[in-house]
Amino acid sequence: MDGRGGSIRAVSGSSERRAAIVVRGLEKRYGDVHAVRGIDFEVEHGEVFGFLGPNGAGKSTTIAILCTLAAPTAGSAAIAGYDVVRERDAVRRNIGLVFQETTLDEYLTAHRNLLFHGELYGVPADVLPERIEQVMRMVGLWDRKDSAVSTFSGGMKRRLEIARGLVHAPNVLFLDEPTIGLDPQTRSTIWGYIGELRERHGTTVFLTTHYMDEAERCDRVAIMDAGKIVAVGPPAKLKAAVGKDRVQLRTDDDAAAIAALREKLRIEAKIHEDTITFAVPSGEELLPRLFAELSVPIRSVSVARPSLDDVFLSFTGTTMRDAEASARSEQTGAKR
């Protein structure tokens, strides 16, 4: 999108030859906390790139650095060819940002919020009215342009924030947990807008999420855990690389069942999310042997094809939910 013109379009000129985002050896420390631990990745123009990981993995810290809201401790990052430390103003002209928490002025109307944002970013006065109408129509809020934001639902506020992030026509739109706390229908609607940005306007979209179904919609995802990127690639390829089914068991004696799996079937299993979990090449073929050879009564069993959570489990040894629970426990302990 071009901040000088009246229409939304893809990046042009020499910037097409560069990746939209380039990150090399990026680190961030907060005292003794190593939030980001030397990560590397690139995002191509027009790509929907997902940052997947549990809360506390370092996703929001990374996005803050890329948006010039925090300085890296080491390494480098560039947006549309501009360094995030040395060329902060140029970076800010090329990005839009939607935070996890709303930053709208709820006392103003929806239109006034976008007008103020456009003026702040220097959108020409002869372009701004058309631009505001364009983005508000895209998110289905033009008919509420004169309503105070305080009268909007949570989903409407999120849609307005996305519209605001587009007013100055950024080359890269950052969405930090864009659908957190929203109902499924609103989440689906917002993903419709994200797809439209990529397909019709060539906008590069960088989003953080811990929802597996949302990560599946991205062109590529980077899976982050404990400040490190453990895997990067298209969701389908990442899942194919795991290549195993996930089997989950509930039994009358989980400890005995895990021991029996190891001794009789040579399967290493662990407890994840209060369920015995292990991976095998063909889960369905194993089921008869489970019931025949496992001496512990089985209460339930399920088999699932590889998912992004299995990719996370493969690289980290834990599930996303377990990782989030561990992070919350550590945070609670630190506050005591």
KEKE-3310 file (N, C-alpha, C; in steps of 0.2 Angstrom, whole numbers, plus 5000, padded with zeros to 4 digits):
npx = (5004:5002:5007:5006:4997:4980:4974:4974:4988:5001:5019:5030:5044:5061:5061:5054:5063:5068:5066:5051:5053:5067:5077:5091:5100:5093:5091:5085:5086:5079:5086:5089:5081:5080:5073:5071:5081:5092:5087:5083:5075:5065:5053:5043:5037:5020:5016:5007:5012:5014:5017:5019:5016:5017:5010:5022:5033:5040:5035:5028:5038:5047:5039:5037:5050:5052:5043:5049:5046:5054:5071:5083:5094:5104:5110:5100:5087:5076:5064:5055:5067:5073:5082:5078:5083:5092:5084:5071:5060:5057:5054:5042:5034:5031:5024:5010:5001:4992:4988:4987:4979:4966:4968:4961:4953:4940:4930:4929:4922:4921:4926:4933:4943:4951:4953:4962:4972:4977:4981:4991:5000:5003:4996:4991:4979:4970:4968:4965:4951:4945:4953:4950:4936:4937:4944:4936:4924:4929:4930:4918:4912:4907:4895:4894:4902:4900:4898:4901:4916:4915:4902:4904:4905:4917:4922:4919:4927:4940:4940:4939:4952:4960:4956:4961:4975:4977:4975:4986:4991:5001:5016:5018:5008:5006:5000:4995:4991:4977:4964:4961:4951:4939:4923:4920:4914:4917:4931:4932:4928:4937:4948:4944:4946:4960:4964:4959:4967:4980:4977:4971:4978:4991:4997:5009:5007:5010:5008:5005:5001:4992:4984:4980:4972:4972:4985:4986:4981:4990:5003:5016:5023:5032:5038:5039:5048:5052:5060:5066:5067:5060:5056:5052:5041:5030:5013:5008:5020:5028:5020:5020:5033:5034:5027:5020:5007:4997:4994:4982:4979:4968:4968:4965:4976:4989:5003:5007:5002:5011:5023:5020:5018:5031:5038:5032:5028:5038:5037:5039:5031:5022:5015:5004:4994:4986:4984:4989:5002:5008:5018:5017:5020:5008:4994:4981:4983:4990:4980:4973:4983:4986:4974:4975:4987:4990:4990:4983:4967:4959:4952:4948:4953:4961:4966:4975:4979:4995:4997:5000:5002:5008:5020:5025:5026:5035:5047:5050:5046:5035:5018:5008:4999:5003:5015:5011:5005:5016:5023:5014:5014:5028:5028:5018:5025:5036:5031:5028)
npy = (4994:5012:5026:5038:5039:5037:5024:5007:4997:4985:4984:4994:4997:4997:4991:4979:4970:4966:4957:4958:4959:4957:4947:4945:4936:4941:4948:4950:4956:4958:4963:4949:4941:4932:4936:4935:4925:4926:4925:4921:4925:4928:4937:4937:4949:4952:4941:4931:4929:4919:4920:4908:4902:4899:4909:4921:4916:4925:4931:4943:4952:4952:4957:4970:4975:4974:4984:4995:4999:4994:4992:4981:4970:4964:4959:4962:4970:4973:4982:4983:4986:4995:4999:4994:5001:5011:5018:5022:5031:5030:5016:5016:5023:5014:5003:4996:4994:4983:4981:4969:4974:4986:5002:5012:5028:5030:5039:5047:5047:5033:5038:5049:5044:5037:5048:5056:5047:5046:5059:5061:5052:5059:5058:5064:5078:5078:5065:5058:5057:5049:5037:5034:5031:5020:5010:5008:5003:4991:4984:4984:4994:5006:5012:5015:5025:5037:5034:5034:5026:5020:5013:5002:4984:4971:4964:4973:4984:4978:4976:4990:4994:4987:4993:5006:5004:5002:5015:5024:5017:5006:4996:4984:4975:4973:4962:4959:4945:4946:4941:4937:4933:4935:4930:4915:4918:4931:4930:4923:4932:4942:4935:4934:4947:4948:4939:4946:4957:4952:4945:4955:4967:4965:4966:4964:4953:4951:4941:4937:4923:4911:4902:4887:4884:4896:4898:4888:4895:4903:4908:4904:4899:4903:4894:4897:4896:4898:4910:4906:4902:4887:4880:4884:4886:4882:4877:4864:4858:4857:4849:4838:4834:4829:4817:4807:4799:4805:4798:4797:4792:4787:4780:4768:4767:4777:4778:4764:4760:4768:4762:4749:4751:4755:4743:4732:4736:4744:4758:4775:4785:4800:4810:4822:4837:4830:4818:4802:4802:4799:4796:4788:4779:4774:4776:4769:4756:4752:4751:4738:4731:4738:4736:4722:4719:4728:4728:4736:4743:4752:4767:4777:4781:4790:4794:4805:4814:4822:4838:4856:4857:4845:4847:4857:4849:4840:4847:4853:4845:4846:4851:4865:4870:4864:4871:4884:4884:4881:4893:4902:4897:4900:4914:4917:4912:4920:4932:4931)
npz = (5000:4997:5005:4999:4989:4983:4983:4989:4987:4981:4986:4977:4965:4970:4982:4980:4978:4990:5005:5015:5028:5038:5049:5059:5071:5082:5098:5115:5131:5147:5161:5170:5163:5148:5135:5121:5110:5100:5086:5069:5054:5039:5030:5016:5004:5003:5010:5022:5038:5052:5069:5080:5096:5114:5127:5134:5126:5119:5108:5108:5112:5102:5091:5096:5095:5081:5078:5082:5095:5106:5110:5102:5111:5105:5088:5073:5063:5050:5041:5026:5021:5029:5044:5060:5071:5067:5058:5062:5060:5047:5046:5054:5046:5037:5042:5050:5065:5076:5092:5106:5116:5116:5109:5106:5106:5116:5118:5107:5090:5078:5066:5069:5076:5066:5058:5066:5067:5054:5051:5060:5054:5043:5031:5016:5015:5004:5001:5013:5017:5007:5009:5023:5021:5013:5020:5031:5025:5021:5033:5037:5044:5040:5041:5054:5057:5063:5076:5094:5100:5112:5111:5104:5101:5107:5096:5086:5089:5088:5074:5070:5074:5066:5054:5057:5057:5044:5038:5035:5024:5026:5022:5028:5039:5056:5067:5083:5092:5086:5087:5100:5113:5106:5099:5089:5077:5074:5074:5063:5053:5054:5049:5036:5032:5033:5024:5012:5012:5009:4996:4988:4989:4991:5004:5017:5030:5047:5060:5077:5087:5097:5094:5086:5075:5068:5065:5055:5044:5039:5027:5030:5045:5060:5074:5090:5106:5122:5119:5108:5090:5085:5074:5056:5043:5029:5036:5032:5027:5039:5047:5040:5041:5054:5053:5061:5069:5083:5098:5111:5127:5141:5156:5170:5178:5175:5177:5177:5165:5156:5159:5154:5141:5137:5140:5134:5121:5117:5117:5120:5131:5138:5150:5145:5147:5156:5150:5144:5131:5115:5100:5085:5069:5063:5070:5070:5066:5077:5087:5090:5096:5107:5115:5117:5122:5133:5149:5158:5162:5149:5147:5138:5121:5108:5091:5081:5066:5062:5069:5071:5084:5087:5080:5088:5100:5095:5093:5106:5116:5124:5125:5118:5127:5139:5140:5141:5153:5161:5160:5166:5179:5182:5181:5192:5203:5202:5206:5220)
capx = (5000:5006:5004:5005:4992:4973:4972:4979:4992:5007:5025:5033:5051:5067:5059:5051:5068:5070:5061:5048:5056:5074:5079:5097:5103:5090:5091:5082:5086:5077:5089:5091:5077:5082:5066:5073:5088:5096:5082:5084:5070:5063:5046:5042:5032:5013:5015:5004:5017:5012:5022:5016:5020:5013:5011:5029:5038:5044:5032:5026:5044:5049:5035:5039:5057:5051:5039:5053:5044:5059:5077:5086:5100:5109:5107:5098:5081:5075:5057:5055:5074:5075:5084:5073:5086:5095:5079:5065:5055:5056:5051:5036:5030:5030:5021:5004:5001:4986:4990:4983:4974:4963:4971:4957:4950:4933:4926:4929:4919:4926:4929:4938:4949:4954:4956:4967:4978:4979:4984:4997:5005:5005:4992:4988:4972:4966:4968:4963:4944:4944:4956:4946:4930:4939:4946:4930:4920:4932:4929:4910:4910:4906:4888:4894:4907:4899:4896:4907:4919:4912:4896:4906:4907:4924:4924:4919:4933:4946:4939:4941:4959:4963:4955:4965:4981:4978:4974:4992:4993:5008:5018:5018:5004:5008:4994:4998:4985:4972:4957:4961:4945:4934:4919:4922:4911:4921:4937:4932:4927:4944:4953:4942:4949:4967:4965:4958:4973:4985:4975:4969:4982:4998:5000:5012:5004:5014:5004:5007:4995:4993:4978:4983:4968:4974:4992:4985:4979:4996:5007:5021:5023:5038:5036:5043:5047:5057:5064:5070:5062:5062:5054:5049:5039:5022:5010:5008:5027:5030:5016:5023:5040:5033:5026:5018:5000:4997:4989:4981:4975:4966:4968:4964:4983:4993:5010:5007:5001:5017:5028:5018:5020:5038:5041:5028:5027:5044:5034:5040:5025:5022:5008:5003:4987:4983:4983:4995:5002:5014:5018:5018:5019:5002:4990:4975:4986:4992:4975:4972:4988:4985:4969:4977:4994:4991:4987:4979:4961:4959:4945:4947:4959:4960:4971:4975:4985:4999:4995:5005:5004:5012:5026:5028:5028:5041:5053:5051:5045:5029:5012:5007:4995:5008:5020:5008:5004:5022:5024:5010:5017:5034:5026:5015:5031:5041:5027:5027)
capy = (5000:5018:5031:5045:5038:5036:5017:5002:4993:4982:4988:4995:5000:4993:4987:4973:4965:4964:4954:4964:4959:4953:4947:4942:4936:4946:4946:4955:4954:4962:4961:4942:4938:4932:4935:4933:4922:4925:4922:4923:4923:4933:4937:4939:4953:4949:4934:4930:4925:4918:4918:4904:4900:4900:4916:4921:4913:4930:4934:4951:4956:4952:4962:4977:4977:4975:4990:5001:5000:4991:4991:4975:4970:4962:4957:4967:4969:4978:4982:4986:4988:5000:4996:4996:5005:5017:5022:5021:5035:5026:5010:5018:5025:5008:4998:4997:4989:4982:4978:4965:4978:4991:5008:5017:5033:5028:5045:5049:5043:5029:5042:5054:5040:5036:5054:5058:5043:5048:5066:5059:5049:5063:5056:5070:5080:5076:5058:5055:5055:5043:5032:5032:5027:5013:5005:5007:4999:4985:4980:4984:4999:5013:5014:5017:5030:5043:5032:5034:5019:5017:5010:4996:4978:4970:4963:4979:4988:4975:4978:4997:4995:4985:4998:5011:5002:5003:5021:5027:5012:5003:4990:4978:4976:4969:4960:4955:4942:4950:4938:4935:4935:4936:4924:4911:4921:4937:4928:4921:4938:4946:4932:4936:4954:4947:4936:4951:4962:4948:4943:4960:4973:4963:4968:4959:4953:4947:4941:4933:4919:4904:4897:4882:4884:4902:4897:4884:4899:4907:4905:4901:4900:4902:4892:4900:4893:4901:4915:4903:4899:4880:4878:4889:4884:4881:4873:4858:4854:4856:4843:4832:4832:4825:4811:4802:4800:4806:4793:4799:4787:4788:4773:4767:4768:4780:4776:4757:4760:4770:4757:4743:4753:4754:4736:4727:4739:4749:4765:4780:4789:4804:4813:4829:4839:4825:4812:4798:4804:4796:4797:4782:4780:4772:4775:4765:4749:4750:4750:4732:4728:4741:4732:4715:4718:4733:4725:4741:4745:4758:4771:4780:4781:4794:4795:4811:4815:4827:4845:4860:4856:4840:4850:4860:4844:4836:4851:4856:4840:4848:4854:4872:4871:4863:4877:4890:4882:4882:4900:4905:4895:4903:4921:4917:4911:4926:4938:4929)
capz = (5000:4996:5009:4996:4984:4986:4983:4992:4982:4983:4986:4971:4965:4972:4988:4978:4977:4996:5009:5019:5035:5038:5056:5060:5077:5086:5105:5119:5138:5152:5167:5170:5158:5141:5132:5114:5111:5094:5081:5062:5049:5034:5028:5010:5002:5002:5014:5029:5042:5058:5075:5084:5102:5120:5131:5137:5122:5116:5102:5108:5113:5095:5088:5099:5092:5074:5077:5085:5102:5110:5106:5103:5115:5100:5082:5068:5060:5045:5038:5020:5019:5034:5050:5065:5076:5064:5054:5066:5057:5040:5048:5057:5040:5032:5046:5054:5071:5080:5098:5109:5120:5112:5110:5103:5110:5116:5118:5100:5085:5074:5060:5072:5078:5060:5055:5070:5065:5047:5051:5064:5050:5037:5025:5013:5016:4999:5001:5019:5017:5003:5013:5029:5019:5010:5025:5036:5022:5021:5039:5038:5049:5037:5043:5061:5057:5068:5083:5098:5100:5118:5110:5100:5105:5107:5089:5082:5091:5084:5067:5069:5075:5060:5049:5059:5056:5037:5035:5032:5019:5027:5018:5033:5045:5062:5071:5089:5094:5083:5088:5107:5117:5102:5097:5083:5071:5073:5072:5056:5049:5054:5045:5030:5030:5032:5017:5007:5012:5005:4990:4983:4990:4992:5010:5021:5037:5052:5066:5083:5089:5100:5091:5081:5069:5065:5062:5049:5039:5037:5022:5034:5052:5064:5080:5095:5112:5127:5116:5102:5085:5084:5067:5052:5036:5028:5040:5029:5027:5046:5050:5036:5044:5060:5050:5065:5072:5090:5101:5118:5131:5148:5159:5177:5181:5170:5178:5175:5157:5153:5160:5150:5134:5136:5141:5129:5114:5115:5115:5125:5132:5143:5152:5143:5148:5160:5146:5141:5124:5112:5093:5081:5062:5061:5076:5069:5066:5084:5092:5092:5100:5114:5119:5118:5126:5138:5155:5162:5158:5145:5148:5131:5116:5102:5086:5077:5062:5064:5069:5073:5091:5087:5078:5094:5104:5093:5094:5112:5121:5128:5121:5119:5133:5145:5140:5144:5160:5165:5160:5171:5185:5183:5183:5198:5207:5202:5210:5227)
cpx = (5004:5003:5003:4999:4985:4970:4977:4982:4998:5013:5028:5041:5056:5065:5056:5057:5071:5064:5058:5051:5062:5076:5085:5099:5100:5089:5088:5082:5083:5080:5091:5087:5079:5076:5066:5080:5091:5092:5084:5078:5069:5056:5046:5037:5025:5012:5011:5008:5015:5018:5018:5020:5015:5014:5018:5034:5042:5041:5031:5032:5047:5045:5036:5046:5056:5047:5042:5050:5049:5065:5080:5092:5106:5106:5104:5091:5079:5067:5057:5062:5077:5076:5080:5076:5088:5090:5072:5059:5053:5052:5044:5031:5028:5026:5014:5004:4995:4989:4985:4977:4972:4967:4967:4954:4942:4928:4925:4924:4924:4929:4934:4944:4954:4957:4962:4973:4981:4983:4991:5002:5006:5001:4989:4981:4967:4964:4964:4956:4942:4947:4952:4939:4932:4940:4940:4925:4922:4931:4922:4908:4908:4899:4888:4900:4906:4897:4902:4909:4916:4906:4898:4907:4915:4926:4924:4925:4939:4946:4941:4949:4962:4962:4960:4973:4983:4977:4980:4995:5000:5010:5018:5013:5005:5001:4996:4992:4979:4965:4957:4955:4939:4930:4921:4920:4915:4928:4938:4932:4934:4948:4951:4946:4957:4968:4964:4964:4979:4983:4974:4974:4989:5001:5003:5009:5008:5010:5006:5000:4997:4988:4981:4979:4970:4981:4991:4983:4985:5000:5013:5021:5030:5035:5041:5042:5053:5062:5067:5065:5065:5060:5051:5047:5032:5019:5010:5015:5029:5026:5019:5029:5039:5031:5023:5011:5001:4992:4988:4977:4973:4965:4966:4971:4988:5000:5011:5007:5008:5022:5026:5020:5027:5041:5038:5028:5033:5042:5036:5034:5026:5015:5008:4995:4983:4981:4989:4996:5009:5013:5020:5017:5012:4998:4985:4978:4988:4986:4973:4977:4988:4980:4971:4983:4994:4987:4982:4973:4961:4952:4943:4954:4957:4967:4970:4981:4989:4996:5001:5007:5009:5019:5029:5030:5035:5048:5055:5050:5039:5024:5012:5004:4999:5013:5017:5007:5010:5024:5020:5012:5023:5032:5023:5021:5035:5037:5027:5033)
cpy = (5006:5023:5038:5045:5037:5029:5013:4998:4990:4986:4988:4997:4995:4989:4980:4967:4963:4961:4959:4964:4954:4953:4943:4942:4940:4943:4952:4952:4960:4960:4953:4938:4938:4931:4933:4931:4921:4922:4925:4921:4929:4932:4940:4944:4950:4943:4936:4926:4925:4917:4915:4902:4902:4907:4915:4918:4918:4933:4941:4955:4957:4957:4969:4979:4978:4982:4996:5003:4998:4991:4984:4975:4968:4960:4963:4965:4974:4977:4986:4989:4993:4997:4999:5001:5012:5021:5021:5025:5032:5020:5011:5020:5019:5002:5001:4992:4989:4978:4973:4968:4984:4998:5014:5022:5032:5034:5048:5044:5038:5033:5046:5050:5039:5043:5057:5054:5045:5055:5065:5056:5053:5061:5062:5071:5078:5069:5055:5053:5049:5036:5029:5028:5020:5008:5003:5003:4992:4981:4981:4988:5006:5016:5016:5022:5035:5041:5032:5027:5016:5012:5003:4990:4977:4968:4969:4984:4985:4977:4985:4998:4992:4990:5004:5010:5002:5010:5024:5022:5009:4997:4984:4980:4971:4968:4956:4952:4945:4947:4936:4937:4936:4929:4921:4915:4927:4936:4926:4927:4942:4942:4933:4943:4953:4944:4941:4955:4958:4947:4949:4966:4971:4965:4962:4959:4948:4947:4936:4929:4913:4900:4893:4883:4891:4901:4893:4889:4903:4903:4901:4903:4899:4900:4894:4897:4896:4905:4912:4901:4892:4877:4884:4885:4884:4876:4865:4854:4853:4850:4837:4829:4828:4818:4805:4804:4801:4802:4796:4794:4789:4781:4774:4768:4770:4778:4769:4757:4763:4765:4751:4745:4753:4747:4731:4730:4743:4756:4769:4785:4794:4807:4821:4831:4833:4819:4809:4800:4801:4797:4790:4783:4779:4771:4770:4758:4747:4748:4743:4729:4732:4738:4725:4715:4723:4730:4730:4743:4752:4761:4774:4781:4786:4794:4801:4811:4821:4834:4849:4860:4850:4842:4853:4855:4841:4840:4853:4851:4841:4851:4861:4874:4870:4869:4883:4890:4883:4889:4904:4903:4899:4911:4921:4916:4917:4932:4937:4932)
cpz = (5000:5000:5006:4991:4987:4986:4987:4986:4985:4983:4979:4971:4968:4978:4987:4978:4984:5000:5013:5026:5035:5045:5056:5067:5082:5094:5109:5127:5142:5159:5166:5165:5151:5137:5124:5113:5104:5088:5074:5058:5044:5032:5021:5009:5001:5006:5020:5033:5049:5063:5080:5091:5108:5123:5134:5132:5119:5110:5102:5109:5106:5091:5090:5096:5085:5073:5080:5092:5108:5106:5107:5107:5110:5094:5078:5065:5055:5042:5032:5018:5024:5041:5056:5071:5073:5060:5056:5062:5051:5041:5050:5051:5036:5036:5049:5060:5075:5086:5101:5113:5116:5114:5107:5108:5110:5116:5111:5096:5081:5069:5063:5074:5072:5057:5059:5068:5059:5047:5055:5059:5043:5031:5022:5014:5011:4998:5007:5019:5013:5007:5019:5026:5016:5015:5030:5032:5021:5027:5041:5043:5047:5040:5051:5062:5062:5075:5087:5099:5107:5117:5106:5104:5104:5100:5085:5083:5088:5077:5065:5070:5069:5054:5050:5057:5048:5034:5032:5027:5020:5023:5022:5038:5050:5066:5077:5093:5092:5085:5095:5110:5113:5100:5090:5077:5069:5071:5065:5051:5049:5049:5038:5027:5029:5026:5011:5006:5007:4998:4985:4983:4991:4999:5014:5028:5041:5058:5071:5085:5093:5099:5085:5074:5065:5062:5055:5043:5036:5031:5025:5041:5055:5071:5085:5102:5116:5123:5110:5096:5084:5077:5063:5045:5035:5033:5038:5029:5034:5049:5046:5039:5050:5058:5055:5068:5080:5093:5109:5121:5138:5150:5167:5181:5176:5171:5176:5168:5154:5153:5155:5143:5132:5136:5135:5122:5112:5113:5121:5126:5138:5145:5149:5144:5151:5156:5144:5134:5121:5104:5090:5074:5060:5067:5076:5069:5073:5089:5094:5097:5107:5118:5121:5123:5132:5144:5159:5158:5155:5145:5141:5127:5110:5098:5082:5073:5064:5064:5071:5080:5091:5084:5084:5099:5102:5094:5101:5118:5125:5123:5122:5125:5139:5145:5143:5151:5164:5165:5165:5178:5187:5185:5190:5204:5208:5206:5217:5231)
residu = (MET:ASP:GLY:ARG:GLY:GLY:SER:ILE:ARG:ALA:VAL:SER:GLY:SER:SER:GLU:ARG:ARG:ALA:ALA:ILE:VAL:VAL:ARG:GLY:LEU:GLU:LYS:ARG:TYR:GLY:ASP:VAL:HIS:ALA:VAL:ARG:GLY:ILE:ASP:PHE:GLU:VAL:GLU:HIS:GLY:GLU:VAL:PHE:GLY:PHE:LEU:GLY:PRO:ASN:GLY:ALA:GLY:LYS:SER:THR:THR:ILE:ALA:ILE:LEU:CYS:THR:LEU:ALA:ALA:PRO:THR:ALA:GLY:SER:ALA:ALA:ILE:ALA:GLY:TYR:ASP:VAL:VAL:ARG:GLU:ARG:ASP:ALA:VAL:ARG:ARG:ASN:ILE:GLY:LEU:VAL:PHE:GLN:GLU:THR:THR:LEU:ASP:GLU:TYR:LEU:THR:ALA:HIS:ARG:ASN:LEU:LEU:PHE:HIS:GLY:GLU:LEU:TYR:GLY:VAL:PRO:ALA:ASP:VAL:LEU:PRO:GLU:ARG:ILE:GLU:GLN:VAL:MET:ARG:MET:VAL:GLY:LEU:TRP:ASP:ARG:LYS:ASP:SER:ALA:VAL:SER:THR:PHE:SER:GLY:GLY:MET:LYS:ARG:ARG:LEU:GLU:ILE:ALA:ARG:GLY:LEU:VAL:HIS:ALA:PRO:ASN:VAL:LEU:PHE:LEU:ASP:GLU:PRO:THR:ILE:GLY:LEU:ASP:PRO:GLN:THR:ARG:SER:THR:ILE:TRP:GLY:TYR:ILE:GLY:GLU:LEU:ARG:GLU:ARG:HIS:GLY:THR:THR:VAL:PHE:LEU:THR:THR:HIS:TYR:MET:ASP:GLU:ALA:GLU:ARG:CYS:ASP:ARG:VAL:ALA:ILE:MET:ASP:ALA:GLY:LYS:ILE:VAL:ALA:VAL:GLY:PRO:PRO:ALA:LYS:LEU:LYS:ALA:ALA:VAL:GLY:LYS:ASP:ARG:VAL:GLN:LEU:ARG:THR:ASP:ASP:ASP:ALA:ALA:ALA:ILE:ALA:ALA:LEU:ARG:GLU:LYS:LEU:ARG:ILE:GLU:ALA:LYS:ILE:HIS:GLU:ASP:THR:ILE:THR:PHE:ALA:VAL:PRO:SER:GLY:GLU:GLU:LEU:LEU:PRO:ARG:LEU:PHE:ALA:GLU:LEU:SER:VAL:PRO:ILE:ARG:SER:VAL:SER:VAL:ALA:ARG:PRO:SER:LEU:ASP:ASP:VAL:PHE:LEU:SER:PHE:THR:GLY:THR:THR:MET:ARG:ASP:ALA:GLU:ALA:SER:ALA:ARG:SER:GLU:GLN:THR:GLY:ALA:LYS:ARG)
# end
